[in-house]
């Protein structure tokens, strides 16, 4: 079993398509197919279930994917460590980002990183927090910017970035638009607009409602901030979101309602670092920029 074969296997598993995987790796499709077949022959089991339209991992393929990602991450870390000793910062930095983190600008951070380390390849993956945790744990991601991570979920290090309050956003014609604050019980019966369950704001809101003992119905699920705010503008429901959402240009014209009472939910953004494993040289350099930027961060909410 060769590293090249594992790279081919992982690419097909992620793309779920041989042609796209071959284009991504800049190899011929026939060569990629032959490499995967050789790996299946060596392991004496199919790794993919193939049809004319889809490519899916078999149970054996799913088991191999976890170890293949960990092996490739270890090989990259070894090469990067040698380059770092030689005074070079080369290799690849793979970063995961939750779309709603506060306290850091991923775009500005990566631009500064590229200026300082032009020979490093940067890979960025935007995913929900649960997927980000799995990616860092499995070595697929060097580190991640995530939200609302509870201690039982993660045994590695969490570096706090920002903590802010949650608020209710609603259209100006809504019954809550004229009040300054509301208790959780005052939201019973409302129709809610929210993200898919893996996104940080949804996780924070679900946890807050559960703690308050209030059941709610999420009628409209979206996958981006702009769609959520647009639906709230149209009066199709209310949204419980981190406070910095209310400062976005798209939120102009919406009413912002605070929470009252003893239970006031918070939303925390963190850097997720790998457990029981040293950071790659690229990740160390990025964390250096994060720490340098700490005194300049604006408070949120």
Backbone bond lengths (Angstrom), bond angles and torsions (degrees), N, CA, C in turn:
res aa  C-N    CA-C-N  psi(-1)  N-CA   C-N-CA  omega(-1)  CA-C   N-CA-C  phi
1 X - - - 1.460 - - 1.529 109.35 -
2 X 1.317 116.90 126.29 1.452 121.93 -176.68 1.531 110.21 -111.38
3 X 1.348 114.66 155.35 1.459 119.10 177.38 1.527 111.41 -59.42
4 X 1.335 115.44 -36.86 1.468 119.59 179.68 1.527 110.29 -59.98
5 X 1.327 117.70 -41.62 1.461 120.85 178.84 1.527 111.02 -63.98
6 X 1.335 116.57 -40.06 1.461 119.63 178.89 1.531 110.99 -66.19
7 X 1.335 117.08 -37.95 1.464 120.48 176.35 1.520 110.79 -61.69
8 X 1.335 116.59 -42.70 1.463 120.60 178.07 1.524 111.02 -63.58
9 X 1.325 115.89 -44.54 1.459 120.79 -179.48 1.526 111.24 -61.44
10 X 1.334 117.62 -46.20 1.472 121.46 -178.89 1.523 111.00 -64.28
11 X 1.319 117.37 -39.75 1.461 120.58 179.74 1.532 110.98 -61.97
12 X 1.326 117.35 -43.80 1.469 120.52 178.22 1.525 110.43 -65.59
13 X 1.334 116.50 -40.16 1.463 120.49 179.92 1.526 111.01 -63.09
14 X 1.332 117.64 -39.07 1.462 120.82 -178.35 1.526 111.72 -76.77
15 X 1.320 116.53 -39.30 1.469 119.85 -178.55 1.519 112.78 -82.49
16 X 1.363 116.14 -23.82 1.470 122.09 -175.16 1.527 111.84 56.04
17 X 1.308 114.25 33.45 1.458 119.96 -176.56 1.524 108.36 -164.65
18 X 1.343 117.00 127.47 1.462 119.70 -176.78 1.527 111.62 -70.05
19 X 1.326 117.49 -39.93 1.469 119.72 -177.95 1.527 110.95 -64.74
20 X 1.324 116.96 -46.69 1.468 119.93 179.72 1.529 110.93 -64.21
21 X 1.330 116.26 -39.07 1.466 119.32 178.72 1.524 110.89 -64.06
22 X 1.328 116.94 -40.31 1.466 120.56 179.11 1.529 110.77 -64.74
23 X 1.332 116.45 -41.41 1.476 120.10 178.11 1.525 110.70 -63.92
24 X 1.312 116.72 -40.61 1.468 121.13 179.20 1.522 111.72 -63.31
25 X 1.334 116.96 -38.24 1.460 121.31 -177.75 1.526 112.77 -89.27
26 X 1.337 116.36 -6.79 1.470 121.51 -177.39 1.525 111.24 59.10
27 X 1.346 116.06 45.91 1.460 121.74 175.29 1.521 107.62 -128.51
28 X 1.309 116.18 166.45 1.463 119.55 178.25 1.518 109.64 -74.27
29 X 1.333 116.10 149.89 1.461 119.43 179.72 1.520 111.08 -65.63
30 X 1.324 116.62 -36.93 1.466 119.55 179.48 1.524 110.43 -64.92
31 X 1.340 116.60 -40.26 1.464 119.55 178.73 1.516 111.61 -66.52
32 X 1.337 116.81 -38.84 1.458 120.82 178.16 1.528 110.48 -64.67
33 X 1.313 117.04 -45.17 1.463 121.18 179.57 1.518 111.05 -61.71
34 X 1.325 116.37 -41.26 1.464 120.36 179.16 1.526 111.09 -64.49
35 X 1.336 116.73 -38.30 1.455 120.66 179.39 1.522 110.87 -64.47
36 X 1.338 116.91 -43.88 1.467 120.30 179.75 1.524 110.56 -67.19
37 X 1.330 117.41 -40.31 1.473 119.92 178.26 1.522 110.87 -62.32
38 X 1.328 116.35 -39.79 1.465 119.64 179.19 1.531 110.56 -63.72
39 X 1.328 116.14 -38.62 1.457 120.19 178.59 1.528 110.30 -66.64
40 X 1.319 117.08 -41.49 1.471 120.31 177.32 1.520 110.78 -64.31
41 X 1.325 116.44 -38.83 1.463 119.97 178.72 1.525 110.61 -63.80
42 X 1.342 115.72 -41.87 1.470 119.56 -179.66 1.521 111.37 -65.50
43 X 1.332 116.70 -38.60 1.464 120.82 -178.90 1.525 112.69 -86.61
44 X 1.340 116.08 -8.51 1.476 122.83 175.66 1.528 112.09 61.44
45 X 1.336 116.19 37.43 1.457 120.13 176.88 1.517 109.95 -161.74
46 X 1.332 118.42 146.45 1.475 120.09 175.41 1.529 110.78 -67.85
47 X 1.307 115.94 139.26 1.465 121.31 177.72 1.518 111.93 -102.16
48 X 1.343 115.97 -21.18 1.457 121.29 179.89 1.523 110.45 -129.64
49 X 1.320 114.68 145.45 1.456 121.53 170.09 1.517 106.73 -99.82
50 X 1.327 117.33 114.35 1.466 121.62 -171.60 1.523 110.78 -107.79
51 X 1.325 115.25 135.04 1.470 121.23 168.82 1.520 106.46 -127.95
52 X 1.322 116.86 -177.62 1.474 119.79 179.72 1.518 111.93 -67.62
53 X 1.352 117.32 -19.50 1.463 120.02 -175.76 1.527 114.38 -118.12
54 X 1.310 117.05 -26.54 1.460 118.98 -173.09 1.518 111.73 -129.01
55 X 1.322 114.46 155.31 1.461 123.08 172.92 1.516 106.25 -129.91
56 X 1.332 116.73 118.49 1.454 120.89 -178.06 1.524 110.47 -127.60
57 X 1.323 114.94 148.60 1.458 120.22 177.45 1.520 110.56 -70.83
58 X 1.319 116.04 137.85 1.452 120.71 169.15 1.524 108.64 -78.98
59 X 1.320 117.32 177.54 1.463 119.73 177.39 1.525 110.76 -61.68
60 X 1.337 116.17 -39.22 1.463 119.68 177.01 1.527 110.97 -66.10
61 X 1.328 116.48 -38.16 1.455 120.58 178.40 1.520 112.24 -63.99
62 X 1.333 116.65 -39.74 1.466 120.41 178.15 1.522 111.02 -63.44
63 X 1.346 115.98 -39.89 1.465 119.36 178.27 1.522 111.06 -66.00
64 X 1.330 116.73 -40.01 1.462 120.09 -179.65 1.521 111.54 -68.87
65 X 1.335 117.66 -35.14 1.461 120.64 -175.54 1.527 111.70 -58.22
66 X 1.315 116.86 -42.07 1.469 120.43 -179.48 1.524 110.20 -60.48
67 X 1.329 116.42 -47.69 1.468 119.62 -177.95 1.528 111.94 -73.40
68 X 1.319 117.11 -33.06 1.466 120.26 179.34 1.523 110.72 -65.12
69 X 1.334 116.68 -43.66 1.467 120.20 178.27 1.516 110.81 -62.45
70 X 1.347 115.97 -41.32 1.466 119.66 179.73 1.530 110.94 -66.38
71 X 1.337 116.83 -39.72 1.467 120.65 179.85 1.525 111.51 -65.89
72 X 1.332 116.37 -44.94 1.466 120.12 179.92 1.523 111.17 -65.57
73 X 1.329 116.57 -37.62 1.466 119.61 177.65 1.525 110.36 -64.22
74 X 1.329 116.66 -39.77 1.455 120.07 178.01 1.516 112.34 -65.32
75 X 1.321 116.73 -39.44 1.467 120.80 178.86 1.521 110.60 -65.78
76 X 1.351 117.36 -41.48 1.462 120.52 177.50 1.524 110.97 -63.93
77 X 1.340 115.95 -41.17 1.454 119.70 -179.81 1.526 110.90 -63.66
78 X 1.328 116.38 -37.66 1.467 119.89 179.17 1.526 110.67 -64.88
79 X 1.335 116.64 -45.76 1.467 119.66 178.84 1.524 111.10 -63.40
80 X 1.342 115.96 -42.65 1.462 119.52 -179.19 1.527 111.40 -64.19
81 X 1.339 117.11 -37.61 1.460 120.21 -179.86 1.519 111.46 -64.30
82 X 1.331 116.37 -39.81 1.462 120.25 178.36 1.523 110.23 -65.52
83 X 1.342 116.44 -43.22 1.466 119.92 178.38 1.526 111.14 -62.17
84 X 1.346 116.35 -37.62 1.464 119.86 -179.11 1.525 111.00 -64.80
85 X 1.334 116.76 -38.55 1.465 120.58 177.48 1.523 110.49 -63.13
86 X 1.322 115.73 -34.64 1.467 120.67 179.49 1.533 111.92 -79.06
87 X 1.306 116.97 1.20 1.459 120.06 179.22 1.512 113.34 85.69
88 X 1.331 117.64 12.93 1.461 121.90 179.94 1.517 109.23 -113.09
89 X 1.315 116.52 143.11 1.455 120.78 173.23 1.512 106.81 -115.99
90 X 1.315 113.74 96.31 1.462 121.07 -179.53 1.517 108.88 -124.66
91 X 1.306 115.00 -178.47 1.453 119.16 178.37 1.512 111.42 103.07
92 X 1.320 115.46 -148.81 1.464 120.70 -173.45 1.515 110.58 -132.55
93 X 1.320 115.66 137.72 1.453 122.53 171.45 1.523 107.53 -112.08
94 X 1.318 116.61 118.54 1.462 121.19 179.57 1.516 108.57 -110.49
95 X 1.312 114.80 116.35 1.459 122.03 -171.57 1.522 110.10 -117.14
96 X 1.325 116.46 135.62 1.451 121.65 174.58 1.513 110.44 -106.21
97 X 1.335 117.24 142.17 1.464 121.26 -176.43 1.526 109.82 -137.80
98 X 1.311 115.96 127.27 1.466 122.10 166.63 1.521 106.68 -77.69
99 X 1.317 117.88 139.52 1.461 119.53 -171.19 1.525 113.78 -70.27
100 X 1.301 118.88 -12.72 1.469 119.55 -172.51 1.522 112.86 -119.56
101 X 1.328 118.66 29.71 1.464 119.43 178.79 1.525 110.44 -73.63
102 X 1.320 115.26 150.77 1.461 121.56 177.01 1.521 108.39 -119.06
103 X 1.325 115.96 163.09 1.454 120.45 176.30 1.509 114.56 86.91
104 X 1.328 118.37 0.05 1.457 121.18 178.53 1.526 108.15 -157.87
105 X 1.319 115.81 147.28 1.460 121.55 174.21 1.524 107.95 -108.77
106 X 1.337 118.81 102.41 1.462 120.06 -178.59 1.528 113.12 -56.18
107 X 1.327 117.15 -38.67 1.463 119.71 -178.80 1.529 110.84 -64.34
108 X 1.331 116.44 -47.18 1.466 119.92 -179.88 1.524 110.76 -65.62
109 X 1.340 116.20 -37.74 1.462 121.12 -179.58 1.520 111.25 -64.85
110 X 1.326 117.06 -45.13 1.462 120.76 -179.25 1.523 111.45 -69.64
111 X 1.333 117.31 -32.59 1.464 119.88 176.67 1.532 110.20 -64.04
112 X 1.340 116.37 -42.42 1.464 120.15 177.68 1.529 110.60 -65.85
113 X 1.320 116.43 -39.34 1.466 120.84 178.94 1.532 110.61 -62.79
114 X 1.317 116.64 -43.11 1.471 119.87 -179.60 1.519 111.59 -65.84
115 X 1.320 117.61 -37.57 1.464 120.24 177.73 1.530 111.20 -62.08
116 X 1.330 116.51 -39.03 1.455 120.27 -177.58 1.533 112.52 -81.76
117 X 1.338 116.62 -28.45 1.466 120.05 -175.00 1.537 109.37 -134.26
118 X 1.315 117.05 72.17 1.471 120.95 -173.49 1.523 114.05 -66.89
119 X 1.328 118.42 -16.34 1.462 120.34 -178.21 1.525 112.65 -91.23
120 X 1.324 117.00 -2.30 1.458 120.10 178.08 1.527 110.15 -85.88
121 X 1.305 116.22 135.50 1.467 121.54 173.42 1.514 108.80 -86.57
122 X 1.323 116.62 132.28 1.463 121.62 -178.30 1.523 109.62 -108.92
123 X 1.317 116.11 129.01 1.469 122.21 172.63 1.531 107.79 -118.79
124 X 1.322 116.97 132.50 1.461 121.94 -179.28 1.518 109.72 -122.53
125 X 1.333 116.44 132.06 1.459 122.57 177.57 1.525 108.72 -125.83
126 X 1.323 117.02 123.45 1.463 120.84 176.04 1.524 108.23 -99.91
127 X 1.326 115.83 117.64 1.462 121.28 -176.41 1.520 109.46 -144.93
128 X 1.325 115.43 172.38 1.451 120.37 174.37 1.518 110.69 -75.42
129 X 1.330 115.68 165.02 1.462 119.94 -172.88 1.523 112.82 -61.42
130 X 1.323 119.04 -41.43 1.463 120.51 -179.85 1.526 111.19 -61.12
131 X 1.321 116.90 -42.29 1.464 121.05 177.95 1.524 111.24 -65.80
132 X 1.342 116.81 -36.65 1.457 120.40 178.85 1.524 110.69 -64.98
133 X 1.327 117.44 -42.26 1.459 120.69 178.49 1.525 110.88 -61.11
134 X 1.333 116.45 -43.31 1.457 120.01 178.36 1.516 111.39 -64.95
135 X 1.330 117.04 -36.68 1.460 120.65 179.97 1.512 113.04 -66.63
136 X 1.337 117.24 -40.96 1.466 120.31 178.26 1.525 110.01 -70.51
137 X 1.325 117.01 -41.13 1.465 120.53 -179.84 1.521 111.52 -62.98
138 X 1.340 117.10 -36.97 1.451 121.11 -177.71 1.512 114.45 -87.67
139 X 1.347 117.77 -1.86 1.453 120.44 179.91 1.513 114.18 83.58
140 X 1.338 117.78 3.76 1.464 120.42 178.36 1.525 110.63 -72.60
141 X 1.340 116.22 -28.71 1.462 122.68 178.50 1.525 108.66 -120.22
142 X 1.340 116.58 140.53 1.462 120.57 176.53 1.531 111.42 -72.79
143 X 1.308 116.41 -37.05 1.458 123.27 175.71 1.512 107.36 -166.03
144 X 1.327 116.46 172.53 1.463 119.14 -177.16 1.514 110.40 -150.10
145 X 1.338 115.34 149.73 1.457 122.59 171.07 1.526 106.56 -100.26
146 X 1.317 115.88 114.89 1.459 120.29 -172.78 1.521 109.99 -131.19
147 X 1.328 115.18 -174.89 1.469 120.38 -176.01 1.513 110.59 -141.54
148 X 1.324 115.54 145.91 1.455 122.96 170.81 1.519 111.49 52.49
149 X 1.304 116.56 59.83 1.463 122.01 177.81 1.524 108.24 -100.09
150 X 1.323 117.67 121.26 1.462 120.66 179.67 1.525 110.00 -88.19
151 X 1.325 118.85 150.16 1.468 121.73 -177.84 1.531 114.79 -53.47
152 X 1.346 120.16 -39.15 1.470 118.10 179.17 1.529 113.58 -63.46
153 X 1.329 116.92 -22.10 1.462 119.87 -178.07 1.525 112.50 -78.77
154 X 1.336 116.69 -25.60 1.460 118.41 -169.51 1.521 110.66 -140.79
155 X 1.341 115.30 124.22 1.463 120.68 -179.19 1.523 112.20 -96.75
156 X 1.309 117.59 -7.77 1.452 120.75 179.16 1.521 111.29 -85.87
157 X 1.320 115.83 -164.58 1.459 120.89 -177.29 1.524 110.67 -86.10
158 X 1.316 115.93 140.31 1.458 123.23 173.84 1.527 107.78 -121.50
159 X 1.325 116.77 121.07 1.463 121.40 179.76 1.527 107.83 -100.82
160 X 1.346 118.74 114.60 1.469 120.78 -178.06 1.536 111.66 -65.14
161 X 1.317 116.19 139.46 1.459 122.47 175.50 1.523 111.42 -109.83
162 X 1.332 116.49 -49.23 1.469 120.06 -177.90 1.523 108.89 -162.24
163 X 1.315 115.07 150.71 1.463 121.01 172.90 1.522 107.85 -131.40
164 X 1.304 116.92 134.42 1.463 121.61 -178.28 1.517 110.06 -141.88
165 X 1.299 116.12 166.86 1.456 120.62 -179.95 1.524 110.48 -85.86
166 X 1.308 115.93 159.55 1.455 122.68 173.64 1.527 108.19 -95.98
167 X 1.334 116.08 146.92 1.467 121.34 179.21 1.525 108.70 -135.59
168 X 1.321 114.82 168.74 1.471 121.54 175.73 1.524 107.96 -102.66
169 X 1.324 116.65 131.54 1.462 122.25 173.03 1.522 108.58 -108.95
170 X 1.321 116.31 136.22 1.463 120.02 177.44 1.517 109.39 -149.36
171 X 1.319 116.06 163.21 1.470 121.23 178.02 1.523 109.77 -71.18
172 X 1.326 116.03 157.80 1.465 120.23 -176.39 1.526 112.49 -64.79
173 X 1.321 117.19 -23.37 1.455 119.38 178.94 1.510 113.64 -86.84
174 X 1.305 118.51 0.61 1.465 122.25 -178.59 1.528 110.59 -75.97
175 X 1.320 116.48 155.42 1.468 120.92 -177.76 1.524 112.95 -63.27
176 X 1.359 117.70 -24.54 1.462 120.56 -178.65 1.524 112.98 -87.50
177 X 1.320 117.10 -7.99 1.472 120.23 -172.76 1.522 112.60 -62.70
178 X 1.305 118.07 -24.42 1.452 119.97 -177.16 1.511 114.37 -95.11
179 X 1.337 118.88 2.65 1.465 120.50 -178.36 1.525 109.44 -107.33
180 X 1.340 115.41 153.70 1.465 120.02 -179.03 1.519 111.81 -85.38
181 X 1.341 117.01 -30.83 1.463 119.96 -177.24 1.518 109.74 -150.39
182 X 1.327 115.10 163.79 1.459 121.31 -178.46 1.527 108.85 -147.80
183 X 1.313 116.52 144.99 1.458 121.20 173.25 1.518 108.72 -87.93
184 X 1.331 115.37 163.10 1.459 119.61 -176.92 1.522 111.92 -59.71
185 X 1.332 116.58 -38.65 1.465 119.16 -179.88 1.522 111.77 -63.84
186 X 1.340 116.83 -22.65 1.459 120.34 178.84 1.509 113.63 -73.99
187 X 1.333 117.36 -5.96 1.469 121.61 179.11 1.527 112.77 -99.15
188 X 1.326 116.72 -0.33 1.464 119.12 179.16 1.524 110.05 -61.49
189 X 1.326 115.39 137.52 1.456 120.70 178.03 1.511 114.90 86.72
190 X 1.339 117.47 -7.18 1.465 120.11 178.50 1.528 111.02 -74.67
191 X 1.312 115.19 153.50 1.464 121.31 171.90 1.525 107.06 -94.84
192 X 1.345 116.38 129.44 1.465 120.31 -172.95 1.524 111.87 -110.40
193 X 1.317 113.81 145.18 1.465 123.04 172.07 1.526 106.43 -109.75
194 X 1.330 117.43 129.72 1.460 118.66 -176.75 1.518 109.96 -154.60
195 X 1.325 114.89 175.29 1.458 121.37 178.77 1.525 110.52 -82.22
196 X 1.320 115.17 174.39 1.459 119.92 173.58 1.525 108.96 -66.35
197 X 1.325 118.26 155.08 1.472 121.31 -169.45 1.524 115.81 -57.99
198 X 1.328 119.37 -21.09 1.460 119.76 -177.19 1.525 113.28 -85.04
199 X 1.340 118.26 -15.17 1.458 119.91 -178.56 1.523 111.05 -75.35
200 X 1.333 116.04 147.44 1.453 121.99 -174.70 1.515 115.34 -55.37
201 X 1.351 120.14 -49.94 1.467 119.62 -179.93 1.524 113.03 -58.84
202 X 1.332 117.41 -37.67 1.465 120.29 178.82 1.523 110.27 -66.84
203 X 1.335 116.48 -43.19 1.462 120.04 178.66 1.526 110.46 -60.34
204 X 1.341 116.77 -43.43 1.458 120.71 -179.74 1.529 110.94 -64.65
205 X 1.331 116.47 -42.77 1.467 119.99 -179.68 1.526 111.25 -66.97
206 X 1.341 117.26 -43.88 1.467 120.21 179.09 1.527 110.69 -59.13
207 X 1.343 116.02 -43.77 1.464 120.09 -179.84 1.528 110.78 -64.67
208 X 1.327 116.89 -40.19 1.463 120.52 -178.99 1.531 111.51 -66.36
209 X 1.327 117.59 -43.10 1.457 120.51 178.33 1.525 110.85 -64.67
210 X 1.333 117.01 -39.91 1.464 120.26 179.02 1.527 110.59 -63.92
211 X 1.343 116.66 -42.24 1.462 120.54 179.32 1.529 111.05 -63.57
212 X 1.329 116.19 -37.37 1.459 120.68 -179.98 1.530 112.60 -78.74
213 X 1.328 116.95 -9.24 1.457 120.31 179.87 1.510 114.06 72.14
214 X 1.324 116.87 27.56 1.464 121.93 -179.59 1.521 109.52 -113.35
215 X 1.315 116.21 124.30 1.462 120.88 177.14 1.527 108.89 -84.87
216 X 1.321 115.38 145.49 1.466 118.92 178.81 1.519 109.83 -141.32
217 X 1.321 115.76 162.82 1.458 122.38 178.08 1.532 108.95 -118.17
218 X 1.342 116.58 121.96 1.464 120.88 176.08 1.524 107.31 -91.83
219 X 1.304 115.87 104.09 1.459 120.50 -175.30 1.520 112.35 -80.39
220 X 1.335 116.86 -35.95 1.460 121.33 -175.02 1.528 109.32 -125.83
221 X 1.328 116.67 118.73 1.465 122.12 178.26 1.522 109.37 -107.18
222 X 1.333 116.29 132.77 1.459 121.26 -179.36 1.526 109.28 -127.75
223 X 1.312 115.06 174.30 1.460 120.36 -176.28 1.526 112.43 -123.40
224 X 1.340 117.05 8.92 1.461 118.84 178.84 1.526 109.48 -153.96
225 X 1.332 115.40 157.27 1.465 122.08 -174.95 1.522 111.49 -65.89
226 X 1.327 117.69 -41.92 1.459 120.71 -175.17 1.528 111.52 -62.52
227 X 1.321 117.25 -41.64 1.471 119.79 178.44 1.526 110.44 -64.21
228 X 1.327 116.89 -40.91 1.459 120.13 179.89 1.522 110.84 -59.92
229 X 1.329 116.73 -47.99 1.461 120.12 -178.01 1.525 111.49 -66.13
230 X 1.308 116.90 -36.33 1.469 119.94 179.29 1.527 110.81 -64.79
231 X 1.332 116.86 -41.62 1.460 120.18 179.37 1.523 110.99 -66.43
232 X 1.331 117.69 -37.36 1.460 120.45 176.55 1.526 109.94 -64.75
233 X 1.328 117.57 -41.49 1.469 121.24 177.81 1.526 111.31 -56.48
234 X 1.320 116.19 -37.17 1.472 120.15 -177.13 1.526 112.57 -80.46
235 X 1.329 117.36 1.44 1.451 120.43 176.74 1.515 114.66 75.46
236 X 1.327 116.61 23.03 1.468 119.94 -177.76 1.524 113.05 -85.89
237 X 1.311 117.14 -1.47 1.455 121.38 178.69 1.514 109.83 162.08
238 X 1.327 115.48 178.99 1.463 121.32 177.03 1.520 107.87 -112.15
239 X 1.336 116.35 163.66 1.462 120.91 -178.86 1.520 109.53 -134.52
240 X 1.330 115.65 137.07 1.463 121.95 172.88 1.524 106.73 -101.67
241 X 1.332 116.90 114.01 1.457 121.31 -169.06 1.530 110.68 -139.23
242 X 1.347 117.46 164.38 1.466 119.86 172.28 1.531 110.76 -60.85
243 X 1.324 116.22 148.65 1.463 121.06 -173.86 1.525 112.76 -58.15
244 X 1.352 118.45 -32.64 1.468 118.50 -174.69 1.525 112.16 -67.33
245 X 1.336 118.02 -16.15 1.470 119.92 174.41 1.526 110.66 -61.06
246 X 1.339 116.34 -34.40 1.469 120.19 -175.89 1.520 111.99 -69.22
247 X 1.337 117.44 -14.11 1.469 121.07 -179.99 1.526 112.67 -95.97
248 X 1.324 116.75 -1.18 1.455 119.11 178.17 1.526 110.01 -73.39
249 X 1.345 116.62 147.00 1.474 118.99 179.85 1.523 112.76 -55.34
250 X 1.323 116.79 -35.29 1.467 120.01 -177.82 1.528 112.34 -69.87
251 X 1.343 116.82 -14.17 1.470 120.00 -178.87 1.527 112.66 -89.97
252 X 1.336 117.19 -2.54 1.468 119.25 178.81 1.528 109.91 -61.12
253 X 1.307 115.14 135.15 1.453 119.35 -179.05 1.507 113.36 93.26
254 X 1.329 118.53 -1.81 1.458 121.86 175.70 1.523 109.59 -98.15
255 X 1.316 116.06 150.01 1.457 121.28 175.90 1.524 109.43 -85.58
256 X 1.333 116.47 138.55 1.462 122.56 179.16 1.523 107.81 -111.59
257 X 1.322 116.22 120.62 1.465 121.75 -176.87 1.525 108.71 -116.82
258 X 1.332 116.21 126.37 1.464 121.41 178.93 1.524 110.42 -81.30
259 X 1.338 116.11 164.01 1.455 121.13 173.55 1.525 109.29 -93.79
260 X 1.318 116.04 140.29 1.459 121.62 177.07 1.523 108.95 -114.21
261 X 1.310 116.54 172.57 1.450 120.58 -179.36 1.515 112.09 92.08
262 X 1.327 115.26 -175.76 1.463 120.90 -175.01 1.519 112.39 -73.12
263 X 1.323 117.12 -32.21 1.468 120.28 -174.86 1.525 109.90 -95.21
264 X 1.319 116.63 103.72 1.461 121.55 178.20 1.527 108.31 -120.28
265 X 1.324 117.36 108.52 1.465 120.95 -171.80 1.520 113.27 -69.89
266 X 1.326 115.95 148.85 1.453 121.82 176.17 1.513 111.12 -119.00
267 X 1.305 115.16 158.37 1.466 122.52 -179.41 1.524 107.32 -128.63
268 X 1.320 116.72 120.43 1.456 120.87 -174.14 1.522 111.20 -116.30
269 X 1.325 116.16 135.12 1.457 122.40 174.44 1.531 108.57 -105.69
270 X 1.334 116.31 137.07 1.460 121.17 -175.11 1.518 110.88 -139.64
271 X 1.336 115.43 161.15 1.458 121.56 167.34 1.521 107.11 -97.28
272 X 1.321 117.08 127.28 1.464 122.30 178.73 1.524 108.48 -96.53
273 X 1.329 116.39 119.00 1.456 122.14 179.39 1.519 109.88 -108.37
274 X 1.325 118.02 150.03 1.470 120.74 -174.12 1.518 113.21 -65.27
275 X 1.331 117.67 143.66 1.462 121.08 179.24 1.522 111.56 -81.65
276 X 1.305 116.23 142.67 1.470 123.33 172.38 1.524 112.32 49.88
277 X 1.329 116.84 36.24 1.468 119.11 178.95 1.522 107.25 -154.34
278 X 1.319 116.41 135.36 1.459 119.42 -179.03 1.522 109.68 -69.28
279 X 1.319 115.06 150.53 1.462 120.40 178.05 1.519 110.48 -68.06
280 X 1.315 116.35 146.90 1.453 121.07 172.73 1.524 108.59 -67.46
281 X 1.343 118.22 157.56 1.468 119.39 178.23 1.520 113.26 -55.79
282 X 1.346 117.58 -39.26 1.458 120.11 178.28 1.516 112.05 -63.98
283 X 1.340 116.88 -41.62 1.460 120.46 179.12 1.521 111.22 -66.51
284 X 1.333 116.78 -37.77 1.467 119.90 176.69 1.527 110.71 -61.77
285 X 1.326 116.10 -42.80 1.466 119.64 179.81 1.522 110.96 -64.46
286 X 1.337 117.25 -40.29 1.460 120.07 178.89 1.521 110.88 -65.75
287 X 1.332 117.56 -41.90 1.458 120.26 178.83 1.521 110.88 -64.47
288 X 1.341 117.25 -31.43 1.456 119.54 174.44 1.516 111.53 -60.39
289 X 1.335 116.72 -40.66 1.468 120.71 177.75 1.525 111.31 -68.66
290 X 1.336 116.55 -36.30 1.469 119.89 177.96 1.522 109.85 -62.01
291 X 1.316 116.30 -44.19 1.470 119.72 -177.96 1.529 111.15 -70.64
292 X 1.326 117.11 -34.45 1.463 119.71 176.40 1.525 110.70 -63.93
293 X 1.322 116.45 -34.05 1.460 121.28 -175.58 1.523 112.53 -79.92
294 X 1.350 116.65 -13.22 1.467 120.66 -174.33 1.520 113.67 -55.11
295 X 1.347 120.51 -45.63 1.462 118.51 -178.48 1.526 113.74 -66.67
296 X 1.332 117.38 -18.62 1.464 119.83 -176.57 1.529 112.63 -95.44
297 X 1.322 117.16 -4.30 1.466 118.91 -177.53 1.525 111.26 -68.90
298 X 1.315 114.15 138.58 1.451 119.34 177.04 1.531 108.45 -81.32
299 X 1.334 117.77 140.73 1.469 118.73 174.63 1.518 110.44 -65.41
300 X 1.335 116.35 148.03 1.469 120.32 179.88 1.516 109.61 -117.29
301 X 1.316 113.77 141.46 1.449 119.42 173.86 1.522 114.80 52.83
